[in-house]
Amino acid sequence: MNGTTNKVLLIGNLGDDLKLHHFDEQNCIGRFPIATTESYISRTGERITETEWHNIVTRNKLAELCDRYLKKGDKVFVEGRIKTRKWDDNGQTRYTTEIVANSIEFLTPKVENEHRQNTQSDQNKTNQSQNTTVVDPPFLAEGEDDLPF
């Protein structure tokens, strides 16, 4: 194999809402953490759950779409590459490792997403449905059916 590959595939849940920063009218960057969880049974029979946190970076149109549709707790499929950044913080060198996303698929069903966003309206609908009268369907005589054939 000639060359190298830097590719990351993650399925996880957002740990926080996306933070969007605009540089100018055309360019922006979005950042959000996702958690991936792995469970296994240890030799002693105990269930072990380990959670890893990943910092996701999106740019421009993808960042704007994520900002519009994603909320904390949503499940996503992220495809991208690993990038390590280095900076100087008051004489101390700091590093961070991020996943620069090429594509993101929203895995939380739209119905669930709307449900979380509209909890207040759902409560109102529940209150309204409690005030409605339930009407039983008409009963058919013995041996009759409502089939047209």
C-alpha positions as CSV (number, residue, x, y, z in Angstrom):
1,M,0.0,0.0,0.0
2,N,1.4,3.4,-1.0
3,G,0.8,6.3,1.2
4,T,-1.1,6.6,4.5
5,T,-4.7,7.1,5.6
6,N,-6.2,9.4,8.2
7,K,-9.9,8.5,8.5
8,V,-12.2,8.4,11.5
9,L,-15.7,7.0,11.7
10,L,-17.7,7.7,14.9
11,I,-21.2,7.1,16.1
12,G,-22.0,8.9,19.3
13,N,-24.2,11.4,21.2
14,L,-23.6,15.1,21.4
15,G,-22.4,16.1,24.9
16,D,-23.3,19.8,24.4
17,D,-24.9,22.1,21.8
18,L,-22.8,23.2,18.9
19,K,-20.8,26.4,19.4
20,L,-20.7,28.4,16.1
21,H,-18.2,31.1,15.4
22,H,-18.4,33.3,12.3
23,F,-15.2,34.7,10.8
24,D,-16.8,36.7,8.0
25,E,-19.9,36.5,5.9
26,Q,-18.9,33.3,4.2
27,N,-16.8,31.4,6.7
28,C,-17.7,29.8,10.1
29,I,-16.5,27.0,12.3
30,G,-18.6,24.9,14.6
31,R,-17.4,22.8,17.6
32,F,-19.1,20.2,19.7
33,P,-18.2,17.1,21.8
34,I,-19.6,13.7,21.2
35,A,-19.4,10.7,23.5
36,T,-18.9,7.1,22.3
37,T,-19.6,4.3,24.7
38,E,-18.2,0.8,24.8
39,S,-19.5,-1.9,27.1
40,Y,-18.0,-5.3,27.8
41,I,-18.0,-8.1,30.5
42,S,-14.8,-8.4,32.5
43,R,-13.3,-11.7,33.5
44,T,-15.0,-11.4,36.9
45,G,-18.4,-11.2,35.1
46,E,-18.8,-7.5,35.9
47,R,-20.2,-5.2,33.1
48,I,-17.8,-2.4,32.3
49,T,-18.8,0.7,30.4
50,E,-16.2,3.1,29.1
51,T,-17.0,6.4,27.5
52,E,-14.6,8.3,25.3
53,W,-15.1,12.0,24.4
54,H,-14.2,13.4,21.0
55,N,-14.0,17.1,20.0
56,I,-15.7,17.5,16.6
57,V,-14.9,20.5,14.3
58,T,-17.1,21.4,11.3
59,R,-16.8,24.3,8.8
60,N,-19.0,26.5,6.8
61,K,-22.2,25.0,5.4
62,L,-21.9,21.8,7.4
63,A,-21.4,23.8,10.6
64,E,-24.5,25.9,9.9
65,L,-26.6,22.7,9.3
66,C,-25.3,21.2,12.5
67,D,-26.1,24.4,14.4
68,R,-29.6,24.4,13.0
69,Y,-30.6,20.8,13.5
70,L,-28.4,19.3,16.3
71,K,-29.0,19.6,20.0
72,K,-27.3,18.0,23.1
73,G,-28.1,14.3,23.3
74,D,-28.6,13.8,19.5
75,K,-27.0,10.7,17.9
76,V,-24.7,11.4,14.9
77,F,-22.5,9.5,12.6
78,V,-19.3,11.5,11.9
79,E,-16.8,10.8,9.2
80,G,-13.6,12.8,9.2
81,R,-9.9,12.9,10.0
82,I,-7.8,13.4,13.1
83,K,-6.0,16.7,13.6
84,T,-3.8,17.8,16.4
85,R,-3.4,21.5,17.2
86,K,-0.6,23.1,19.2
87,W,-0.6,26.6,20.8
88,D,1.3,28.6,23.4
89,D,-0.5,29.5,26.6
90,N,1.5,31.9,28.7
91,G,4.8,30.1,27.9
92,Q,3.3,26.6,28.2
93,T,2.7,24.5,25.1
94,R,-0.8,23.1,24.9
95,Y,-2.1,20.4,22.5
96,T,-5.6,19.2,21.5
97,T,-6.7,16.5,19.3
98,E,-9.9,17.0,17.2
99,I,-11.9,15.3,14.6
100,V,-12.3,17.5,11.5
101,A,-15.7,16.3,10.1
102,N,-16.1,15.8,6.3
103,S,-19.7,14.6,6.7
104,I,-22.2,14.2,9.5
105,E,-25.3,12.1,9.4
106,F,-28.1,12.9,11.9
107,L,-29.2,9.6,13.4
108,T,-31.8,10.9,15.9
109,P,-35.2,10.5,14.3
110,K,-36.8,13.7,13.4
111,V,-39.9,12.8,15.6
112,E,-37.6,12.5,18.7
113,N,-35.8,15.7,17.9
114,E,-39.1,17.6,17.5
115,H,-40.4,16.0,20.7
116,R,-37.5,17.4,22.7
117,Q,-37.8,20.8,21.1
118,N,-41.6,21.0,21.6
119,T,-42.0,19.7,25.2
120,Q,-44.2,22.7,26.1
121,S,-46.5,22.2,23.1
122,D,-46.7,18.4,23.9
123,Q,-47.8,19.2,27.4
124,N,-50.5,21.5,26.1
125,K,-51.7,18.8,23.6
126,T,-51.8,16.3,26.5
127,N,-53.9,18.7,28.6
128,Q,-56.3,19.2,25.6
129,S,-56.6,15.5,24.9
130,Q,-57.6,14.9,28.6
131,N,-60.6,17.2,28.0
132,T,-62.0,15.4,25.0
133,T,-64.8,12.8,25.0
134,V,-64.1,9.3,23.7
135,V,-66.8,7.9,21.5
136,D,-67.1,4.2,21.1
137,P,-67.6,2.8,17.5
138,P,-71.1,1.5,16.8
139,F,-71.6,-2.1,17.6
140,L,-72.5,-4.6,14.9
141,A,-75.2,-7.2,15.3
142,E,-74.2,-10.8,15.8
143,G,-73.0,-12.3,12.5
144,E,-72.6,-8.9,10.7
145,D,-69.4,-7.4,9.7
146,D,-68.4,-4.1,8.2
147,L,-66.4,-5.7,5.3
148,P,-67.7,-4.6,1.8
149,F,-67.5,-8.1,0.3
